[in-house]
Amino acid sequence: MISTLLIDDEEKSCLILNKLLEKNCPDIHVIGYAHDLDTAVSLIREKQPQLVFLDVEMEGENGFDILRQFHPVPF
């Protein structure tokens, strides 16, 4: 199983992606969602996912801001 986080400021987008992954990628296990930068960084540190689906443009934030919090990127 590949532990995965979904990060998107639109909750509906996370739910749709989760359904697509469940249907088409049985080796991917979604372990959490984040809808803002602070929650995303906390979840990544806490859960240590192998894979992160990251929305680039989030309201008032940029997905790359999340990546800048990690050196090196652990996923």
All heavy atoms as a GROMACS GRO file, in nm:
protein
  603
    1MET      N    1   0.083  -0.120   0.000
    1MET     CA    2   0.000   0.000   0.000
    1MET      C    3   0.086   0.125   0.000
    1MET      O    4   0.184   0.133   0.074
    1MET     CB    5  -0.086   0.005   0.125
    1MET     CG    6  -0.215  -0.068   0.124
    1MET     SD    7  -0.330  -0.010   0.003
    1MET     CE    8  -0.463  -0.113   0.044
    2ILE      N    9   0.046   0.222  -0.076
    2ILE     CA   10   0.114   0.351  -0.082
    2ILE      C   11   0.032   0.451  -0.001
    2ILE      O   12  -0.082   0.483  -0.038
    2ILE     CB   13   0.129   0.399  -0.228
    2ILE    CG1   14   0.210   0.298  -0.309
    2ILE    CG2   15   0.193   0.537  -0.232
    2ILE    CD1   16   0.208   0.324  -0.458
    3SER      N   17   0.087   0.498   0.109
    3SER     CA   18   0.016   0.595   0.193
    3SER      C   19   0.016   0.731   0.123
    3SER      O   20   0.118   0.778   0.074
    3SER     CB   21   0.080   0.605   0.331
    3SER     OG   22   0.214   0.648   0.321
    4THR      N   23  -0.103   0.793   0.119
    4THR     CA   24  -0.123   0.911   0.036
    4THR      C   25  -0.205   1.018   0.107
    4THR      O   26  -0.302   0.986   0.176
    4THR     CB   27  -0.196   0.871  -0.094
    4THR    OG1   28  -0.124   0.766  -0.157
    4THR    CG2   29  -0.210   0.988  -0.190
    5LEU      N   30  -0.165   1.144   0.089
    5LEU     CA   31  -0.245   1.259   0.135
    5LEU      C   32  -0.298   1.334   0.014
    5LEU      O   33  -0.229   1.346  -0.087
    5LEU     CB   34  -0.161   1.355   0.218
    5LEU     CG   35  -0.119   1.310   0.356
    5LEU    CD1   36  -0.030   1.416   0.420
    5LEU    CD2   37  -0.238   1.282   0.444
    6LEU      N   38  -0.420   1.386   0.026
    6LEU     CA   39  -0.479   1.470  -0.078
    6LEU      C   40  -0.487   1.611  -0.023
    6LEU      O   41  -0.547   1.634   0.083
    6LEU     CB   42  -0.619   1.419  -0.115
    6LEU     CG   43  -0.629   1.272  -0.154
    6LEU    CD1   44  -0.774   1.238  -0.191
    6LEU    CD2   45  -0.535   1.239  -0.268
    7ILE      N   46  -0.428   1.706  -0.095
    7ILE     CA   47  -0.425   1.845  -0.050
    7ILE      C   48  -0.486   1.933  -0.157
    7ILE      O   49  -0.434   1.945  -0.268
    7ILE     CB   50  -0.281   1.889  -0.018
    7ILE    CG1   51  -0.222   1.798   0.090
    7ILE    CG2   52  -0.278   2.036   0.025
    7ILE    CD1   53  -0.076   1.820   0.116
    8ASP      N   54  -0.598   1.993  -0.124
    8ASP     CA   55  -0.671   2.079  -0.217
    8ASP      C   56  -0.762   2.168  -0.134
    8ASP      O   57  -0.822   2.121  -0.037
    8ASP     CB   58  -0.753   1.995  -0.314
    8ASP     CG   59  -0.802   2.074  -0.434
    8ASP    OD1   60  -0.859   2.184  -0.415
    8ASP    OD2   61  -0.783   2.026  -0.548
    9ASP      N   62  -0.773   2.295  -0.170
    9ASP     CA   63  -0.859   2.385  -0.094
    9ASP      C   64  -1.007   2.360  -0.121
    9ASP      O   65  -1.092   2.410  -0.049
    9ASP     CB   66  -0.822   2.532  -0.118
    9ASP     CG   67  -0.832   2.573  -0.263
    9ASP    OD1   68  -0.819   2.487  -0.352
    9ASP    OD2   69  -0.851   2.694  -0.288
   10GLU      N   70  -1.038   2.281  -0.222
   10GLU     CA   71  -1.177   2.247  -0.252
   10GLU      C   72  -1.205   2.105  -0.206
   10GLU      O   73  -1.152   2.008  -0.262
   10GLU     CB   74  -1.203   2.260  -0.401
   10GLU     CG   75  -1.186   2.402  -0.452
   10GLU     CD   76  -1.209   2.414  -0.601
   10GLU    OE1   77  -1.284   2.332  -0.656
   10GLU    OE2   78  -1.153   2.507  -0.661
   11GLU      N   79  -1.287   2.092  -0.104
   11GLU     CA   80  -1.317   1.961  -0.046
   11GLU      C   81  -1.372   1.864  -0.151
   11GLU      O   82  -1.336   1.746  -0.153
   11GLU     CB   83  -1.416   1.976   0.069
   11GLU     CG   84  -1.446   1.846   0.139
   11GLU     CD   85  -1.539   1.863   0.257
   11GLU    OE1   86  -1.568   1.976   0.298
   11GLU    OE2   87  -1.583   1.759   0.309
   12LYS      N   88  -1.457   1.915  -0.239
   12LYS     CA   89  -1.518   1.830  -0.342
   12LYS      C   90  -1.411   1.768  -0.431
   12LYS      O   91  -1.422   1.651  -0.470
   12LYS     CB   92  -1.617   1.911  -0.424
   12LYS     CG   93  -1.694   1.827  -0.523
   12LYS     CD   94  -1.800   1.909  -0.595
   12LYS     CE   95  -1.876   1.822  -0.693
   12LYS     NZ   96  -1.980   1.897  -0.763
   13SER      N   97  -1.307   1.842  -0.462
   13SER     CA   98  -1.199   1.789  -0.546
   13SER      C   99  -1.128   1.672  -0.477
   13SER      O  100  -1.094   1.573  -0.541
   13SER     CB  101  -1.097   1.898  -0.579
   13SER     OG  102  -1.157   1.998  -0.659
   14CYS      N  103  -1.108   1.683  -0.347
   14CYS     CA  104  -1.046   1.574  -0.272
   14CYS      C  105  -1.134   1.449  -0.275
   14CYS      O  106  -1.085   1.338  -0.293
   14CYS     CB  107  -1.021   1.615  -0.127
   14CYS     SG  108  -0.882   1.726  -0.104
   15LEU      N  109  -1.262   1.468  -0.258
   15LEU     CA  110  -1.354   1.354  -0.256
   15LEU      C  111  -1.360   1.285  -0.392
   15LEU      O  112  -1.361   1.162  -0.400
   15LEU     CB  113  -1.493   1.400  -0.213
   15LEU     CG  114  -1.503   1.454  -0.070
   15LEU    CD1  115  -1.642   1.509  -0.042
   15LEU    CD2  116  -1.465   1.348   0.031
   16ILE      N  117  -1.362   1.363  -0.499
   16ILE     CA  118  -1.364   1.307  -0.634
   16ILE      C  119  -1.235   1.230  -0.661
   16ILE      O  120  -1.238   1.117  -0.711
   16ILE     CB  121  -1.386   1.417  -0.740
   16ILE    CG1  122  -1.529   1.471  -0.729
   16ILE    CG2  123  -1.358   1.365  -0.880
   16ILE    CD1  124  -1.554   1.597  -0.810
   17LEU      N  125  -1.121   1.289  -0.628
   17LEU     CA  126  -0.994   1.222  -0.650
   17LEU      C  127  -0.986   1.094  -0.567
   17LEU      O  128  -0.940   0.991  -0.615
   17LEU     CB  129  -0.878   1.315  -0.616
   17LEU     CG  130  -0.738   1.256  -0.634
   17LEU    CD1  131  -0.717   1.200  -0.774
   17LEU    CD2  132  -0.633   1.361  -0.602
   18ASN      N  133  -1.036   1.099  -0.444
   18ASN     CA  134  -1.036   0.980  -0.360
   18ASN      C  135  -1.116   0.868  -0.425
   18ASN      O  136  -1.072   0.753  -0.429
   18ASN     CB  137  -1.091   1.013  -0.222
   18ASN     CG  138  -1.076   0.899  -0.125
   18ASN    OD1  139  -0.977   0.825  -0.128
   18ASN    ND2  140  -1.174   0.882  -0.040
   19LYS      N  141  -1.234   0.898  -0.477
   19LYS     CA  142  -1.317   0.798  -0.544
   19LYS      C  143  -1.246   0.740  -0.666
   19LYS      O  144  -1.249   0.618  -0.689
   19LYS     CB  145  -1.452   0.857  -0.585
   19LYS     CG  146  -1.543   0.888  -0.471
   19LYS     CD  147  -1.590   0.761  -0.403
   19LYS     CE  148  -1.686   0.796  -0.290
   19LYS     NZ  149  -1.711   0.682  -0.204
   20LEU      N  150  -1.181   0.826  -0.744
   20LEU     CA  151  -1.108   0.778  -0.862
   20LEU      C  152  -0.993   0.686  -0.822
   20LEU      O  153  -0.968   0.583  -0.887
   20LEU     CB  154  -1.056   0.896  -0.944
   20LEU     CG  155  -1.162   0.976  -1.018
   20LEU    CD1  156  -1.102   1.104  -1.074
   20LEU    CD2  157  -1.222   0.893  -1.129
   21LEU      N  158  -0.923   0.722  -0.716
   21LEU     CA  159  -0.812   0.639  -0.669
   21LEU      C  160  -0.863   0.505  -0.617
   21LEU      O  161  -0.804   0.401  -0.646
   21LEU     CB  162  -0.733   0.712  -0.561
   21LEU     CG  163  -0.653   0.832  -0.608
   21LEU    CD1  164  -0.599   0.911  -0.490
   21LEU    CD2  165  -0.540   0.791  -0.702
   22GLU      N  166  -0.972   0.506  -0.541
   22GLU     CA  167  -1.029   0.382  -0.490
   22GLU      C  168  -1.066   0.287  -0.604
   22GLU      O  169  -1.041   0.167  -0.597
   22GLU     CB  170  -1.154   0.410  -0.406
   22GLU     CG  171  -1.127   0.465  -0.269
   22GLU     CD  172  -1.256   0.497  -0.194
   22GLU    OE1  173  -1.367   0.490  -0.254
   22GLU    OE2  174  -1.246   0.531  -0.075
   23LYS      N  175  -1.124   0.343  -0.708
   23LYS     CA  176  -1.171   0.263  -0.821
   23LYS      C  177  -1.056   0.212  -0.908
   23LYS      O  178  -1.060   0.098  -0.955
   23LYS     CB  179  -1.267   0.347  -0.906
   23LYS     CG  180  -1.325   0.273  -1.023
   23LYS     CD  181  -1.424   0.358  -1.100
   23LYS     CE  182  -1.478   0.281  -1.219
   23LYS     NZ  183  -1.572   0.361  -1.297
   24ASN      N  184  -0.956   0.296  -0.932
   24ASN     CA  185  -0.854   0.265  -1.032
   24ASN      C  186  -0.715   0.232  -0.979
   24ASN      O  187  -0.632   0.182  -1.053
   24ASN     CB  188  -0.842   0.383  -1.129
   24ASN     CG  189  -0.972   0.408  -1.203
   24ASN    OD1  190  -1.019   0.325  -1.277
   24ASN    ND2  191  -1.033   0.524  -1.178
   25CYS      N  192  -0.689   0.262  -0.853
   25CYS     CA  193  -0.554   0.244  -0.797
   25CYS      C  194  -0.564   0.176  -0.661
   25CYS      O  195  -0.546   0.240  -0.557
   25CYS     CB  196  -0.484   0.378  -0.785
   25CYS     SG  197  -0.472   0.470  -0.939
   26PRO      N  198  -0.588   0.046  -0.659
   26PRO     CA  199  -0.608  -0.023  -0.530
   26PRO      C  200  -0.486  -0.023  -0.439
   26PRO      O  201  -0.501  -0.046  -0.319
   26PRO     CB  202  -0.646  -0.165  -0.573
   26PRO     CG  203  -0.592  -0.180  -0.710
   26PRO     CD  204  -0.597  -0.042  -0.773
   27ASP      N  205  -0.368   0.004  -0.491
   27ASP     CA  206  -0.248   0.008  -0.408
   27ASP      C  207  -0.228   0.141  -0.337
   27ASP      O  208  -0.136   0.154  -0.256
   27ASP     CB  209  -0.123  -0.023  -0.491
   27ASP     CG  210  -0.119  -0.168  -0.536
   27ASP    OD1  211  -0.187  -0.252  -0.474
   27ASP    OD2  212  -0.050  -0.197  -0.634
   28ILE      N  213  -0.312   0.239  -0.368
   28ILE     CA  214  -0.301   0.371  -0.304
   28ILE      C  215  -0.404   0.380  -0.191
   28ILE      O  216  -0.523   0.357  -0.212
   28ILE     CB  217  -0.320   0.484  -0.406
   28ILE    CG1  218  -0.202   0.485  -0.504
   28ILE    CG2  219  -0.335   0.618  -0.337
   28ILE    CD1  220  -0.210   0.591  -0.610
   29HIS      N  221  -0.356   0.412  -0.072
   29HIS     CA  222  -0.441   0.425   0.046
   29HIS      C  223  -0.437   0.570   0.094
   29HIS      O  224  -0.334   0.619   0.139
   29HIS     CB  225  -0.391   0.331   0.156
   29HIS     CG  226  -0.464   0.343   0.283
   29HIS    ND1  227  -0.598   0.312   0.298
   29HIS    CD2  228  -0.424   0.385   0.405
   29HIS    CE1  229  -0.635   0.334   0.421
   29HIS    NE2  230  -0.531   0.379   0.490
   30VAL      N  231  -0.551   0.639   0.084
   30VAL     CA  232  -0.560   0.779   0.128
   30VAL      C  233  -0.570   0.781   0.280
   30VAL      O  234  -0.661   0.723   0.339
   30VAL     CB  235  -0.680   0.850   0.063
   30VAL    CG1  236  -0.694   0.992   0.116
   30VAL    CG2  237  -0.665   0.852  -0.089
   31ILE      N  238  -0.472   0.848   0.342
   31ILE     CA  239  -0.466   0.853   0.488
   31ILE      C  240  -0.508   0.988   0.545
   31ILE      O  241  -0.509   1.006   0.666
   31ILE     CB  242  -0.324   0.816   0.539
   31ILE    CG1  243  -0.218   0.909   0.480
   31ILE    CG2  244  -0.294   0.670   0.510
   31ILE    CD1  245  -0.079   0.890   0.538
   32GLY      N  246  -0.543   1.084   0.456
   32GLY     CA  247  -0.587   1.213   0.507
   32GLY      C  248  -0.605   1.316   0.398
   32GLY      O  249  -0.563   1.297   0.284
   33TYR      N  250  -0.673   1.424   0.438
   33TYR     CA  251  -0.700   1.538   0.351
   33TYR      C  252  -0.656   1.665   0.421
   33TYR      O  253  -0.664   1.675   0.542
   33TYR     CB  254  -0.850   1.553   0.324
   33TYR     CG  255  -0.922   1.433   0.271
   33TYR    CD1  256  -0.983   1.342   0.356
   33TYR    CD2  257  -0.930   1.412   0.135
   33TYR    CE1  258  -1.050   1.232   0.308
   33TYR    CE2  259  -0.999   1.302   0.085
   33TYR     CZ  260  -1.058   1.213   0.172
   33TYR     OH  261  -1.125   1.105   0.123
   34ALA      N  262  -0.616   1.763   0.342
   34ALA     CA  263  -0.590   1.896   0.396
   34ALA      C  264  -0.644   1.998   0.297
   34ALA      O  265  -0.637   1.978   0.176
   34ALA     CB  266  -0.440   1.918   0.418
   35HIS      N  267  -0.698   2.107   0.351
   35HIS     CA  268  -0.758   2.210   0.267
   35HIS      C  269  -0.688   2.344   0.282
   35HIS      O  270  -0.734   2.445   0.228
   35HIS     CB  271  -0.907   2.222   0.298
   35HIS     CG  272  -0.980   2.091   0.287
   35HIS    ND1  273  -0.992   2.022   0.168
   35HIS    CD2  274  -1.041   2.016   0.380
   35HIS    CE1  275  -1.059   1.911   0.188
   35HIS    NE2  276  -1.090   1.904   0.317
   36ASP      N  277  -0.577   2.347   0.356
   36ASP     CA  278  -0.499   2.470   0.369
   36ASP      C  279  -0.353   2.434   0.400
   36ASP      O  280  -0.322   2.319   0.434
   36ASP     CB  281  -0.556   2.562   0.478
   36ASP     CG  282  -0.557   2.495   0.614
   36ASP    OD1  283  -0.447   2.473   0.671
   36ASP    OD2  284  -0.667   2.465   0.666
   37LEU      N  285  -0.265   2.532   0.389
   37LEU     CA  286  -0.122   2.511   0.405
   37LEU      C  287  -0.085   2.457   0.542
   37LEU      O  288  -0.012   2.359   0.554
   37LEU     CB  289  -0.048   2.642   0.377
   37LEU     CG  290   0.104   2.635   0.377
   37LEU    CD1  291   0.160   2.722   0.266
   37LEU    CD2  292   0.162   2.676   0.509
   38ASP      N  293  -0.133   2.518   0.648
   38ASP     CA  294  -0.095   2.476   0.783
   38ASP      C  295  -0.136   2.332   0.813
   38ASP      O  296  -0.057   2.255   0.869
   38ASP     CB  297  -0.155   2.571   0.888
   38ASP     CG  298  -0.095   2.710   0.882
   38ASP    OD1  299   0.021   2.722   0.837
   38ASP    OD2  300  -0.162   2.806   0.923
   39THR      N  301  -0.257   2.297   0.777
   39THR     CA  302  -0.303   2.160   0.798
   39THR      C  303  -0.222   2.062   0.715
   39THR      O  304  -0.185   1.954   0.764
   39THR     CB  305  -0.453   2.147   0.764
   39THR    OG1  306  -0.526   2.244   0.840
   39THR    CG2  307  -0.505   2.008   0.794
   40ALA      N  308  -0.192   2.099   0.592
   40ALA     CA  309  -0.113   2.013   0.504
   40ALA      C  310   0.024   1.984   0.563
   40ALA      O  311   0.068   1.868   0.570
   40ALA     CB  312  -0.100   2.076   0.366
   41VAL      N  313   0.093   2.087   0.607
   41VAL     CA  314   0.227   2.070   0.664
   41VAL      C  315   0.219   1.983   0.789
   41VAL      O  316   0.301   1.891   0.808
   41VAL     CB  317   0.292   2.207   0.693
   41VAL    CG1  318   0.419   2.191   0.773
   41VAL    CG2  319   0.320   2.281   0.562
   42SER      N  320   0.123   2.007   0.875
   42SER     CA  321   0.107   1.927   0.997
   42SER      C  322   0.080   1.780   0.965
   42SER      O  323   0.141   1.691   1.025
   42SER     CB  324  -0.008   1.980   1.082
   42SER     OG  325   0.024   2.106   1.134
   43LEU      N  326  -0.010   1.755   0.870
   43LEU     CA  327  -0.042   1.618   0.833
   43LEU      C  328   0.077   1.546   0.772
   43LEU      O  329   0.101   1.428   0.800
   43LEU     CB  330  -0.160   1.614   0.735
   43LEU     CG  331  -0.298   1.613   0.795
   43LEU    CD1  332  -0.404   1.616   0.685
   43LEU    CD2  333  -0.319   1.492   0.883
   44ILE      N  334   0.151   1.615   0.688
   44ILE     CA  335   0.268   1.554   0.626
   44ILE      C  336   0.369   1.514   0.734
   44ILE      O  337   0.423   1.403   0.733
   44ILE     CB  338   0.332   1.647   0.522
   44ILE    CG1  339   0.240   1.660   0.400
   44ILE    CG2  340   0.470   1.596   0.479
   44ILE    CD1  341   0.278   1.772   0.304
   45ARG      N  342   0.392   1.602   0.829
   45ARG     CA  343   0.488   1.573   0.937
   45ARG      C  344   0.437   1.459   1.026
   45ARG      O  345   0.513   1.372   1.068
   45ARG     CB  346   0.516   1.697   1.019
   45ARG     CG  347   0.599   1.796   0.942
   45ARG     CD  348   0.651   1.909   1.028
   45ARG     NE  349   0.743   1.988   0.949
   45ARG     CZ  350   0.738   2.120   0.938
   45ARG    NH1  351   0.646   2.189   1.003
   45ARG    NH2  352   0.826   2.184   0.863
   46GLU      N  353   0.309   1.460   1.055
   46GLU     CA  354   0.250   1.361   1.145
   46GLU      C  355   0.239   1.223   1.080
   46GLU      O  356   0.279   1.122   1.139
   46GLU     CB  357   0.111   1.408   1.189
   46GLU     CG  358   0.035   1.307   1.271
   46GLU     CD  359  -0.109   1.350   1.295
   46GLU    OE1  360  -0.138   1.472   1.292
   46GLU    OE2  361  -0.192   1.261   1.315
   47LYS      N  362   0.187   1.218   0.960
   47LYS     CA  363   0.154   1.090   0.896
   47LYS      C  364   0.264   1.036   0.804
   47LYS      O  365   0.261   0.920   0.768
   47LYS     CB  366   0.024   1.102   0.820
   47LYS     CG  367  -0.091   1.141   0.912
   47LYS     CD  368  -0.221   1.095   0.859
   47LYS     CE  369  -0.333   1.132   0.954
   47LYS     NZ  370  -0.387   1.016   1.020
   48GLN      N  371   0.357   1.121   0.763
   48GLN     CA  372   0.470   1.083   0.678
   48GLN      C  373   0.426   0.999   0.556
   48GLN      O  374   0.465   0.884   0.543
   48GLN     CB  375   0.575   1.009   0.760
   48GLN     CG  376   0.628   1.094   0.871
   48GLN     CD  377   0.732   1.024   0.956
   48GLN    OE1  378   0.767   0.910   0.933
   48GLN    NE2  379   0.783   1.095   1.053
   49PRO      N  380   0.346   1.059   0.468
   49PRO     CA  381   0.296   0.984   0.352
   49PRO      C  382   0.408   0.956   0.252
   49PRO      O  383   0.509   1.026   0.248
   49PRO     CB  384   0.194   1.080   0.291
   49PRO     CG  385   0.249   1.215   0.325
   49PRO     CD  386   0.305   1.199   0.465
   50GLN      N  387   0.386   0.854   0.171
   50GLN     CA  388   0.479   0.822   0.063
   50GLN      C  389   0.449   0.907  -0.060
   50GLN      O  390   0.536   0.931  -0.142
   50GLN     CB  391   0.468   0.674   0.027
   50GLN     CG  392   0.511   0.584   0.140
   50GLN     CD  393   0.475   0.441   0.112
   50GLN    OE1  394   0.357   0.407   0.106
   50GLN    NE2  395   0.576   0.359   0.094
   51LEU      N  396   0.323   0.948  -0.075
   51LEU     CA  397   0.275   1.020  -0.193
   51LEU      C  398   0.182   1.132  -0.150
   51LEU      O  399   0.102   1.114  -0.059
   51LEU     CB  400   0.201   0.922  -0.285
   51LEU     CG  401   0.136   0.974  -0.411
   51LEU    CD1  402   0.241   1.025  -0.509
   51LEU    CD2  403   0.053   0.865  -0.477
   52VAL      N  404   0.193   1.247  -0.215
   52VAL     CA  405   0.103   1.360  -0.187
   52VAL      C  406   0.050   1.414  -0.320
   52VAL      O  407   0.126   1.445  -0.411
   52VAL     CB  408   0.177   1.474  -0.111
   52VAL    CG1  409   0.087   1.595  -0.096
   52VAL    CG2  410   0.224   1.425   0.025
   53PHE      N  411  -0.082   1.421  -0.329
   53PHE     CA  412  -0.145   1.490  -0.441
   53PHE      C  413  -0.166   1.633  -0.394
   53PHE      O  414  -0.240   1.658  -0.298
   53PHE     CB  415  -0.280   1.425  -0.477
   53PHE     CG  416  -0.265   1.296  -0.550
   53PHE    CD1  417  -0.250   1.177  -0.482
   53PHE    CD2  418  -0.265   1.294  -0.689
   53PHE    CE1  419  -0.236   1.057  -0.549
   53PHE    CE2  420  -0.252   1.175  -0.758
   53PHE     CZ  421  -0.237   1.056  -0.688
   54LEU      N  422  -0.100   1.727  -0.459
   54LEU     CA  423  -0.094   1.865  -0.411
   54LEU      C  424  -0.152   1.961  -0.514
   54LEU      O  425  -0.103   1.969  -0.627
   54LEU     CB  426   0.053   1.901  -0.383
   54LEU     CG  427   0.086   2.042  -0.341
   54LEU    CD1  428   0.014   2.078  -0.211
   54LEU    CD2  429   0.236   2.056  -0.323
   55ASP      N  430  -0.255   2.035  -0.474
   55ASP     CA  431  -0.312   2.140  -0.558
   55ASP      C  432  -0.212   2.256  -0.562
   55ASP      O  433  -0.162   2.298  -0.458
   55ASP     CB  434  -0.445   2.185  -0.498
   55ASP     CG  435  -0.518   2.287  -0.583
   55ASP    OD1  436  -0.483   2.304  -0.701
   55ASP    OD2  437  -0.613   2.350  -0.531
   56VAL      N  438  -0.184   2.305  -0.679
   56VAL     CA  439  -0.086   2.413  -0.692
   56VAL      C  440  -0.147   2.546  -0.649
   56VAL      O  441  -0.091   2.617  -0.567
   56VAL     CB  442  -0.031   2.421  -0.836
   56VAL    CG1  443   0.060   2.540  -0.851
   56VAL    CG2  444   0.043   2.293  -0.870
   57GLU      N  445  -0.260   2.581  -0.704
   57GLU     CA  446  -0.324   2.709  -0.672
   57GLU      C  447  -0.435   2.688  -0.570
   57GLU      O  448  -0.538   2.630  -0.600
   57GLU     CB  449  -0.382   2.773  -0.798
   57GLU     CG  450  -0.278   2.827  -0.893
   57GLU     CD  451  -0.196   2.940  -0.833
   57GLU    OE1  452  -0.251   3.024  -0.759
   57GLU    OE2  453  -0.074   2.942  -0.860
   58MET      N  454  -0.409   2.735  -0.448
   58MET     CA  455  -0.509   2.728  -0.344
   58MET      C  456  -0.541   2.871  -0.302
   58MET      O  457  -0.456   2.958  -0.313
   58MET     CB  458  -0.457   2.644  -0.226
   58MET     CG  459  -0.422   2.504  -0.270
   58MET     SD  460  -0.369   2.384  -0.147
   58MET     CE  461  -0.323   2.468  -0.004
   59GLU      N  462  -0.661   2.891  -0.254
   59GLU     CA  463  -0.705   3.026  -0.220
   59GLU      C  464  -0.612   3.092  -0.119
   59GLU      O  465  -0.593   3.044  -0.008
   59GLU     CB  466  -0.846   3.024  -0.162
   59GLU     CG  467  -0.904   3.162  -0.142
   59GLU     CD  468  -1.049   3.158  -0.102
   59GLU    OE1  469  -1.120   3.066  -0.144
   59GLU    OE2  470  -1.088   3.248  -0.027
   60GLY      N  471  -0.546   3.200  -0.162
   60GLY     CA  472  -0.458   3.275  -0.076
   60GLY      C  473  -0.324   3.209  -0.052
   60GLY      O  474  -0.241   3.262   0.021
   61GLU      N  475  -0.303   3.092  -0.109
   61GLU     CA  476  -0.179   3.017  -0.087
   61GLU      C  477  -0.136   2.952  -0.218
   61GLU      O  478  -0.209   2.950  -0.315
   61GLU     CB  479  -0.202   2.909   0.020
   61GLU     CG  480  -0.245   2.965   0.153
   61GLU     CD  481  -0.292   2.859   0.249
   61GLU    OE1  482  -0.336   2.751   0.204
   61GLU    OE2  483  -0.287   2.884   0.370
   62ASN      N  484  -0.019   2.896  -0.213
   62ASN     CA  485   0.036   2.828  -0.330
   62ASN      C  486   0.088   2.693  -0.282
   62ASN      O  487   0.155   2.685  -0.180
   62ASN     CB  488   0.149   2.914  -0.388
   62ASN     CG  489   0.205   2.859  -0.514
   62ASN    OD1  490   0.238   2.740  -0.523
   62ASN    ND2  491   0.216   2.944  -0.613
   63GLY      N  492   0.056   2.588  -0.356
   63GLY     CA  493   0.101   2.455  -0.318
   63GLY      C  494   0.252   2.445  -0.303
   63GLY      O  495   0.303   2.366  -0.223
   64PHE      N  496   0.326   2.526  -0.377
   64PHE     CA  497   0.471   2.524  -0.366
   64PHE      C  498   0.518   2.576  -0.230
   64PHE      O  499   0.628   2.542  -0.184
   64PHE     CB  500   0.536   2.602  -0.481
   64PHE     CG  501   0.518   2.533  -0.613
   64PHE    CD1  502   0.427   2.581  -0.706
   64PHE    CD2  503   0.590   2.418  -0.645
   64PHE    CE1  504   0.409   2.517  -0.827
   64PHE    CE2  505   0.574   2.353  -0.765
   64PHE     CZ  506   0.483   2.403  -0.857
   65ASP      N  507   0.435   2.657  -0.164
   65ASP     CA  508   0.467   2.703  -0.028
   65ASP      C  509   0.476   2.584   0.067
   65ASP      O  510   0.556   2.584   0.161
   65ASP     CB  511   0.363   2.802   0.023
   65ASP     CG  512   0.362   2.932  -0.057
   65ASP    OD1  513   0.467   2.967  -0.113
   65ASP    OD2  514   0.256   2.997  -0.062
   66ILE      N  515   0.395   2.482   0.042
   66ILE     CA  516   0.400   2.361   0.123
   66ILE      C  517   0.532   2.290   0.101
   66ILE      O  518   0.599   2.249   0.196
   66ILE     CB  519   0.280   2.270   0.092
   66ILE    CG1  520   0.150   2.340   0.135
   66ILE    CG2  521   0.295   2.133   0.160
   66ILE    CD1  522   0.023   2.275   0.085
   67LEU      N  523   0.570   2.276  -0.024
   67LEU     CA  524   0.696   2.208  -0.055
   67LEU      C  525   0.816   2.278   0.007
   67LEU      O  526   0.911   2.212   0.050
   67LEU     CB  527   0.716   2.198  -0.207
   67LEU     CG  528   0.618   2.108  -0.281
   67LEU    CD1  529   0.645   2.115  -0.431
   67LEU    CD2  530   0.625   1.965  -0.230
   68ARG      N  531   0.811   2.411   0.016
   68ARG     CA  532   0.923   2.487   0.073
   68ARG      C  533   0.942   2.460   0.223
   68ARG      O  534   1.046   2.494   0.279
   68ARG     CB  535   0.901   2.636   0.050
   68ARG     CG  536   0.923   2.675  -0.095
   68ARG     CD  537   0.914   2.827  -0.112
   68ARG     NE  538   0.902   2.859  -0.252
   68ARG     CZ  539   0.788   2.886  -0.316
   68ARG    NH1  540   0.673   2.888  -0.250
   68ARG    NH2  541   0.786   2.912  -0.445
   69GLN      N  542   0.844   2.399   0.286
   69GLN     CA  543   0.853   2.368   0.429
   69GLN      C  544   0.939   2.245   0.456
   69GLN      O  545   0.971   2.216   0.571
   69GLN     CB  546   0.713   2.344   0.486
   69GLN     CG  547   0.619   2.460   0.472
   69GLN     CD  548   0.658   2.579   0.558
   69GLN    OE1  549   0.696   2.563   0.673
   69GLN    NE2  550   0.650   2.696   0.503
   70PHE      N  551   0.976   2.172   0.349
   70PHE     CA  552   1.048   2.047   0.366
   70PHE      C  553   1.177   2.047   0.287
   70PHE      O  554   1.178   2.076   0.167
   70PHE     CB  555   0.960   1.930   0.321
   70PHE     CG  556   0.833   1.918   0.398
   70PHE    CD1  557   0.717   1.977   0.352
   70PHE    CD2  558   0.831   1.852   0.520
   70PHE    CE1  559   0.599   1.968   0.425
   70PHE    CE2  560   0.714   1.843   0.593
   70PHE     CZ  561   0.598   1.901   0.545
   71HIS      N  562   1.287   2.012   0.354
   71HIS     CA  563   1.418   2.003   0.289
   71HIS      C  564   1.491   1.881   0.346
   71HIS      O  565   1.531   1.885   0.462
   71HIS     CB  566   1.502   2.128   0.316
   71HIS     CG  567   1.436   2.253   0.270
   71HIS    ND1  568   1.432   2.289   0.138
   71HIS    CD2  569   1.369   2.349   0.337
   71HIS    CE1  570   1.368   2.404   0.127
   71HIS    NE2  571   1.328   2.442   0.248
   72PRO      N  572   1.505   1.777   0.271
   72PRO     CA  573   1.448   1.748   0.140
   72PRO      C  574   1.300   1.711   0.153
   72PRO      O  575   1.251   1.683   0.262
   72PRO     CB  576   1.529   1.628   0.091
   72PRO     CG  577   1.567   1.556   0.216
   72PRO     CD  578   1.585   1.665   0.321
   73VAL      N  579   1.232   1.709   0.040
   73VAL     CA  580   1.091   1.670   0.038
   73VAL      C  581   1.085   1.520   0.069
   73VAL      O  582   1.146   1.440   0.000
   73VAL     CB  583   1.028   1.702  -0.100
   73VAL    CG1  584   0.886   1.651  -0.104
   73VAL    CG2  585   1.033   1.852  -0.126
   74PRO      N  586   1.012   1.482   0.176
   74PRO     CA  587   1.014   1.343   0.223
   74PRO      C  588   0.916   1.249   0.153
   74PRO      O  589   0.898   1.136   0.196
   74PRO     CB  590   0.978   1.357   0.371
   74PRO     CG  591   0.886   1.473   0.374
   74PRO     CD  592   0.941   1.568   0.269
   75PHE      N  593   0.850   1.296   0.050
   75PHE     CA  594   0.752   1.210  -0.019
   75PHE      C  595   0.776   1.212  -0.168
   75PHE      O  596   0.848   1.293  -0.218
   75PHE     CB  597   0.608   1.253   0.013
   75PHE     CG  598   0.584   1.400   0.001
   75PHE    CD1  599   0.550   1.458  -0.120
   75PHE    CD2  600   0.598   1.483   0.111
   75PHE    CE1  601   0.528   1.594  -0.131
   75PHE    CE2  602   0.576   1.620   0.102
   75PHE     CZ  603   0.542   1.675  -0.019
   0.00000   0.00000   0.00000
